[in-house]
Amino acid sequence: MRQVKTLGLLGTGVIGGGWAARALHFGIDVVASDVNPKMQAWIRGAVQNAAGALSRLTMAPLPRPGRLSFTSSLAAMAQQVDFIQENIPEQLELKQRVLAEASRHASADVLIASSTSGLMPSDLQRDMQAPERLLVGHPFNPVYLLPLVEVVGGTRTSPAALDAASGFYRYIGMHPLRVRREIPGHLTDRLQEALWREILHMVNDGVASTGELDESIVYGPGLRWAAMGTNLIYHLAGGETGMRHMLRQFGPCLKWPWTHLEAPELTEALIDRMVEGTQAQAAGRSIRELERLRDDCLVAIQQVLRQYDIGAGATLRALEARLYQQSGAAARLALAASVDQPARLLELEVRPDWVDYNGHMTDSRYLQVFGDATDALLRSVGVDEAYRAAGQSFYTVESHVTHQSEAKAQQALYVTVRVLGVDDKRLQLFHCLHRGDDGVLVATAELLYLHVSSLAGKAAAMPPAVRAGLERWREAQAKLAPPAQAGRHVGLPRG
Ligand SMILES: NC(=O)c1ccc[n+]([C@@H]2O[C@H](COP(=O)([O-])OP(=O)(O)OC[C@H]3O[C@@H](n4cnc5c(N)ncnc54)[C@H](O)[C@@H]3O)[C@@H](O)[C@H]2O)c1
């Protein structure tokens, strides 16, 4: 299977738009295709709409965003991508026909995944060429913020395809959940449907409004579900003897007809009640407004869960660990190439929400970017999560930023790093931030760090291997002319 650099989308509605936003954010190029040419403008709007919340998800250094292009030709898309994600309407015959066509245009090592909510992969792969690369990759709306993707193989799907697809999904920050056996509706939609069916019954029977039923979830079980699923939560509810006691106590209720197995008839009256109920809940707020509110909450919840390394927060942590590791690996490569020039450590782009009221990158982001460059350098000499967990770290004791020119939204940038000095406990660095297109200097930072024992809460000598690694950087750059801005104090005239 190929390394995925370009993702092809087949169908660019709600779900296709969500895949585009996620993939682009993590540096994957996207070729979007849709039979409806008007979807070109739509998908660009969807990506823009997602960008705000996505950019707040993590402070870890991200690669430069991917590039988005659009075509209404399936063949043109299929011939230039490494992975195809299909997101056309949920109709079996349509999907079978379009997937078969995609398989004739895409080379046999291009994986093809369907976002289908409930169709079975064995049915979808029926008429395809190289059907072993077809799988279901079922995401959840909004795809750009919810990490879950159900990964399901059909009778002819190869295990290698499932592994490779899971690897790609993980790369773009998702949690691939391998479904052992294909069943209609996979796992999650079976559960969601059971809940929805009961909602429809209760609204139909006039027992509760849509708002009251939503309250019954968001103030209670919904809060628990983000951290632990129903099973683990019920295990806790059983007291000391856990699930066994829970089943003994509440198991008999399952025989009572609390719930219905079939959905009620979707009469006009029921449809009206559902629509009027949810309109009352929306209280005049547009779908876009509600989406932004939902997205802000989803970001905040994942950041809290990350602190506890649980659920979607654990996925976010794993993603960040990979992003930081990548920047450390890039730093090692840069060192090898930096004998006669400052090492180019970090490539980035000014994200739209980094810009202040003057239209330029705001002050705090300079410190973040320079901090990321330091982090990449330190990782290259072994200062990573394990190092910090063992009770050692570098603390910033001084920083001096000079601003040389402006950086606007979406400006490509890169940071070069020089090690000016290192001794037992201190590290002096000099970073330069440049524009990616013409190399113009945007800002510089001179930084002093102290090596500390975080357990003892005081400065401590760095281990010999770390010191030697930093010395290698310093020696490699020793012949370079001293930076003009180094050692300057605020307000002193140049020269
Ligand atoms: N909406 C959800 O919450 C959700 C969640 C998970 C999975 N899904 C699944 O994702 C798929 C897409 O759902 P959606 O909600 O994005 O639908 P949608 O109606 O918003 O988008 C479908 C898009 O497919 C395009 N299309 C139709 N025929 C096509 C063809 N032959 N070739 C290329 N494009 C074509 C349409 O023009 C449209 O833009 C479905 O299989 C659905 O079950 C939906």
The ligand as a Gaussian input file, in Angstrom:
#p B3LYP/6-31G(d) Opt

LIG

0 1
 N      -24.286000      12.915000       7.516000
 C      -23.821000      12.151000       8.476000
 O      -23.957000      12.445000       9.670000
 C      -23.022000      10.906000       8.132000
 C      -22.167000      10.367000       9.114000
 C      -21.365000       9.277000       8.774000
 C      -21.440000       8.718000       7.505000
 N      -22.301000       9.248000       6.577000
 C      -22.328000       8.625000       5.237000
 O      -21.577000       9.446000       4.350000
 C      -22.127000       9.362000       3.020000
 C      -22.433000      10.766000       2.531000
 O      -23.346000      11.397000       3.400000
 P      -23.525000      12.983000       3.432000
 O      -24.335000      13.271000       4.650000
 O      -22.210000      13.672000       3.275000
 O      -24.406000      13.227000       2.118000
 P      -24.619000      14.573000       1.263000
 O      -25.921000      14.435000       0.615000
 O      -24.359000      15.782000       2.134000
 O      -23.443000      14.521000       0.174000
 C      -23.413000      13.602000      -0.876000
 C      -22.637000      14.204000      -2.033000
 O      -22.422000      13.202000      -3.016000
 C      -22.532000      13.816000      -4.286000
 N      -22.801000      12.773000      -5.284000
 C      -23.960000      12.154000      -5.567000
 N      -23.754000      11.234000      -6.525000
 C      -22.446000      11.265000      -6.854000
 C      -21.630000      10.574000      -7.786000
 N      -22.131000       9.635000      -8.570000
 N      -20.309000      10.885000      -7.849000
 C      -19.785000      11.847000      -7.058000
 N      -20.519000      12.553000      -6.164000
 C      -21.829000      12.253000      -6.060000
 C      -23.649000      14.820000      -4.118000
 O      -23.596000      15.823000      -5.136000
 C      -23.372000      15.360000      -2.719000
 O      -22.521000      16.489000      -2.767000
 C      -23.340000       8.439000       3.129000
 O      -22.965000       7.140000       2.785000
 C      -23.706000       8.507000       4.615000
 O      -24.342000       7.343000       5.063000
 C      -23.075000      10.333000       6.859000

